[in-house]
Amino acid sequence: MKIINKGFLVNENIRVKEVRAISNDGEQLGIISAKDALKIAEENELDLVMISPNAKPPVCKIMNYGKFIYEQTKKEKEARKKQKIVNIKEVRLSPTIEDHDISIKANNARKFLLAGDKVKVTVRFRGRQADYSSVGRKILDNFYLKLEDVSAIEKRAKLEGRNMIMILSPKKA
């Protein structure tokens, strides 16, 4: 028999004296010695699997371990399918950007937001431009106004080093 390990103690690896045993059909067998539980499992051609090692005494179930692992793997795959991966797209602006250019970048950001991605809007300051962070804030406010129908501000405009960053997330429908 090949050993499949997913973090559960099985059969001879269970090294406690007493366990709370549960039969294959879910019936409580009570607190019995681990050897007796293993003997019952072997008589039914099944495995003794420690389900809850932290309980006092530990809970063990008599079951087909291969089938149990298969079911667990199937559940994990289903859970992964339901997860939605959110990407963060970045749009970079400069403090000297013109209105028309902001509109073009806002249209690109709109596509990202409609696709369900978050958008990180960055205004990059060079040299002495960082002294005029109020200009960057105005640019980001203007950018958001063009997108407020499809987005919500997740993180307000904030100066981080030489960049002013704002994060927009898609509006919930």
N, C-alpha and C positions, 0 to 999 in steps of 0.2 A: 504494500500500500504506500502510495507516495504521500508526503506530508505537505499540506498546503497551510501556510501560516499567514493569518491576517490579524495577529495580535490576540488571538484567543488561545487559551490553554486547552489541550485536547488529551483525552485518555490518560496515558501514563505520565504525561507532563504535569498533571494536577497533583501537587504535593501538599495537600492539606489532609487532616484526619477526618473531619466531618464536613459534609456538604448538604445544602438543601436541594434535594433532587426533584426534578420535574420530568414526567414521562414524555414520550413523543407526541401524545395526543393532548398535552397540556395539563395533565392530572398531577396534583401534588403528591409526591411520595414521602414527604416529610424529611426530617433531618436523619441522614444515615451516613455510614462511613464511606469514604471515597472508594474504597476497595469494593464494597457491596454495590455501589452505584455503577462502577466500571463493569462488574460482573453482570449486572442486569443489562447494561448496554450491549455487552458482547453476546449475551444470549439472544438478543433481538437483532444481532448483526448491525448495530448502530454505534455511534460514537458518544462519548461523554464530553460535553463542551462546557467550559466555565463561562457563563454569560455575564455574571456580575461578581468580579473578584473582590470588590470593596465591601460587600455585605457581610454581616456576621450571622451565621456562617455563610461562606460564598455560595452563590446560586449556580447550580449546574443543570444542564438540560440534556436529556438523552435524545439524540437526533442524528440525521444523516448530515455529517459535517460538509461534505462536498456540495450537497444541495443547498445547505445554509449559506455557504460562501457564494455560490452562484446567485442566490436571491439577493444577498447583500450587494454584490457587484452590480446587479441589475438596478437596484434602488439608487445606488450612487450615480450610475449613468443617467437615469431619469432626472435626478436632481441637477446634474450638470447641464442637461439639455434645457432646463427651465431657467437657468441663470442667463441674464442678459449682460453682455460685455459692453461697457461704455468706454469709447475711445475719447481722448481729449485731442482736439485739433487746435493748432495755434495760428493766430493771425497776428502778424507784426506790423506795427505802424511806427511812424516817426513823428516828432513834434512839429515838423514843417509840412505835414501832409495836406493836400488840397481836398476840398469837399467832394469833388468828383471821385477822387481816389478812395476816399472813405466809403462812398456809395458802392464802388466796385468790390471792395474788401467785405463790406457788409452783406452784399449779395452772395459772395462765396461762403461767408459764415452762415447765412440763412440756409444754404444747401446742407451744410454740416448739421445744423440744428434740426432740420426737418428729417434728416437721416437718423436722428436720435443720439448724435454725438454731442459732447460738451465742447465749448469753444473757449480757449484761453486767449484773451486779447492783450497784447503786450505793446507798450509804447517804449521804445528804446531811446534813451538820452545819451548824447555823446558830449564829451568835454563839459563846457559851461552850461549846456542846455539843462542839466539836472537842477540848476537854480530855479528854473521856471516850471516846477512840477504842476502848477495850476493849469498850464497849457495842456499838459498831458491829461489832467482830469477832465478838462473841457472836451478834448478829443474823444475820450472814452465815453463820456456822457452822450455826446453826439452820436457815437457808434451805437450805443445801446438804444437810443431813441429810434434809430432806423430798424431795430430788431425787436422792439418790445412786444410786438404782436405774436412772435414765435418763441421768445426766450424770457427767462427770469434770471436775475442776478444771483449767482450762487455765492460769489465772493466779491465784495465791493472793491473798487479801485484802490490799490495800495502800493506805495513806493517801496520796492525791494532792491536796494543797491542802485544801479543805474537804469533799472526797468520799473515801469509802473504796470501792474498786472491786475486784470479783472477776469473772472471766470463766469461765463454764461452757461446755463443749462437749458435744455428744451422745456417748454411749458408743457405741463401735464394737460392732456386733452379732456 
